[in-house]
Amino acid sequence: MEYGTVELVREIKILKDMTSECILRIKDVVPVYNKELEKRKVDSQQTVDSSSSSINNMGLQELYIIMELADTDLRKLTQSSVYLDDGQVRKMLYQIL
């Protein structure tokens, strides 16, 4: 398995189970497979073992994570003329950390 793959899968699983109002929920995870690798598998009638842990064997090229839409983001908030009191700033910094 490539470096970071295990961590990525673990983080996605954790994020899918979280139910805080401060965290955007994952709606869907869309894998994009390498068409050339899939074509070679079909041509050679080779099947991938479902217990195989190698991402390259599955032909996974990209992974899109679809999340719910946020009302705003930190960039918009920091560039706006809205004044934040100390409590609001502390709460945002706590959520970031």
QUIRAPE-V637873 format. One record per helix or strand of 3 or more residues. SS is the DSSP state (a for helix, b for strand). FROM is the first residue (numbers start at 1). TO is the last residue. If there is no record, write none. Layout:
SS:FROM:TO / SS:FROM:TO
This chain:
a:5:17 / b:26:33 / a:35:44 / a:55:58 / b:60:67 / a:74:79 / a:86:96
